[in-house]
């Protein structure tokens, strides 16, 4: 059990350090860093960075950000094992993590995934109404539902 916790701490530390390194590099390319994931899939390590901007992210944008971040990561030497670097758009169901994400998406349909059931459900979907320190309020079937923030594991724009 201790190994798993140590792995989780190391994993989170790498994501945080990559975020600190990558955020200004993405901004220099006119993009906003949305999410950093560092994970192992089928025995291979992947460092995935999701970026967004207006106009929408295209291949050239991803390539420019990837080149800058790849060079900076090589110089910083943050990750001991080999990994694949992927830079892409967060897609249609982008994650909502920061207050600015929630403000930008107010009035749009979102999905909330909870750590544990609350009022009989672990997932909620509705129009995003409000974000406060205590809750995320959505409108679902005409009713306002204020889901406690500490129960929300993930929030995303809902797929159409």
C-alpha positions in Angstrom: 0.0 0.0 0.0 2.8 2.4 0.8 4.3 1.9 -2.7 1.0 3.0 -4.3 0.9 6.1 -2.2 4.5 6.9 -3.0 3.8 6.4 -6.7 0.8 8.7 -6.5 2.8 11.4 -4.8 5.6 11.2 -7.3 3.0 11.1 -10.2 1.3 14.3 -8.9 4.7 16.0 -8.3 5.7 15.4 -12.0 2.3 16.7 -13.2 2.7 19.8 -11.1 6.3 20.5 -12.2 5.4 20.0 -15.8 2.4 22.4 -15.4 4.7 25.1 -14.0 7.2 24.6 -16.8 4.6 24.3 -19.7 2.0 26.9 -18.8 4.1 30.0 -19.9 5.4 28.1 -23.0 1.9 27.4 -24.1 0.9 31.0 -23.4 3.8 32.2 -25.5 2.2 30.2 -28.4 -1.1 31.9 -27.8 -2.6 28.9 -26.0 -4.0 28.1 -22.5 -2.8 25.0 -20.8 -5.9 23.1 -19.7 -4.7 19.8 -18.3 -1.5 17.8 -17.7 -1.7 14.0 -17.4 1.2 11.6 -16.7 0.2 8.0 -16.9 1.2 4.5 -17.8 -0.8 2.7 -20.5 0.0 -0.8 -21.7 3.5 -0.5 -20.2 4.3 2.8 -21.9 4.5 6.2 -20.1 2.6 9.2 -21.6 2.8 12.8 -20.8 -0.3 14.4 -22.2 -0.8 18.2 -22.3 -4.1 19.6 -23.4 -4.2 23.1 -24.8 -7.0 25.5 -25.9 -7.3 28.8 -27.7 -9.5 30.9 -29.9 -9.4 30.2 -32.9 -9.6 26.5 -32.2 -6.4 24.5 -31.7 -5.0 23.0 -35.0 -2.1 20.7 -35.8 0.4 23.5 -36.3 -0.5 25.0 -32.9 0.0 21.6 -31.2 3.3 21.1 -33.0 4.6 24.5 -32.0 3.7 24.0 -28.3 5.1 20.4 -28.4 8.4 21.6 -29.8 8.8 24.3 -27.1 7.8 22.0 -24.3 9.9 19.0 -25.5 13.0 21.2 -25.5 12.3 22.6 -22.1 11.5 19.1 -20.6 14.8 17.8 -22.0 16.7 20.7 -20.4 14.8 20.4 -17.0 15.2 16.6 -16.9 12.0 16.2 -14.7 11.1 12.7 -15.7 13.6 9.8 -15.2 12.0 7.1 -17.4 11.2 7.4 -21.1 7.8 8.6 -22.1 5.8 9.8 -25.1 4.9 13.5 -25.2 1.4 14.3 -26.6 0.0 17.8 -27.0 -3.6 18.1 -28.2 -6.9 19.9 -27.9 -9.0 18.9 -24.9 -11.8 18.1 -27.3 -15.5 18.7 -27.2 -15.8 17.5 -23.6 -13.0 19.5 -22.1 -12.4 19.3 -18.4 -13.4 22.2 -16.1 -10.8 22.7 -13.4 -10.3 26.4 -12.6 -12.8 29.1 -11.8 -12.1 30.7 -15.2 -13.2 27.4 -16.8 -16.5 27.5 -15.0 -17.1 31.2 -15.7 -16.4 30.7 -19.4 -18.8 27.7 -19.6 -21.6 29.2 -17.6 -24.9 28.3 -19.3 -23.5 25.3 -21.2 -24.2 21.7 -20.5 -21.8 20.0 -18.1 -21.3 16.6 -16.6 -20.2 16.2 -12.9 -18.7 13.0 -11.7 -18.6 12.5 -8.0 -16.3 10.5 -5.6 -19.3 9.0 -3.9 -23.1 9.0 -4.4 -24.9 12.2 -3.3 -28.7 12.3 -3.2 -28.8 9.0 -4.9 -26.4 9.6 -7.9 -22.7 9.7 -8.7 -23.1 11.6 -12.0 -25.0 14.7 -12.7 -25.6 16.5 -16.1 -27.2 19.8 -16.6 -26.7 23.5 -17.5 -24.0 25.1 -15.5 -25.5 27.9 -13.5 -23.0 28.9 -10.8 -19.8 28.1 -9.0 -19.2 29.0 -5.4 -16.6 28.0 -2.8 -19.1 25.4 -1.5 -20.9 24.1 -4.6 -21.4 23.8 -8.3 -25.0 24.6 -9.3 -26.6 23.1 -12.4 -30.1 23.1 -13.8 -31.3 19.6 -14.4 -34.9 19.0 -15.6 -35.9 22.5 -14.5 -34.5 22.1 -11.0 -31.4 23.9 -9.5 -29.1 21.3 -8.0 -26.2 22.6 -5.9 -23.6 19.8 -5.8 -21.0 20.1 -3.0 -17.6 20.9 -4.6 -15.7 18.5 -2.3 -17.7 15.6 -3.8 -16.8 16.5 -7.4 -14.0 14.3 -8.8 -14.3 15.6 -12.3 -16.3 18.2 -14.2 -16.4 18.3 -18.0 -18.4 20.0 -20.8 -21.0 17.5 -21.7 -20.8 15.7 -25.0 -23.4 16.8 -27.5 
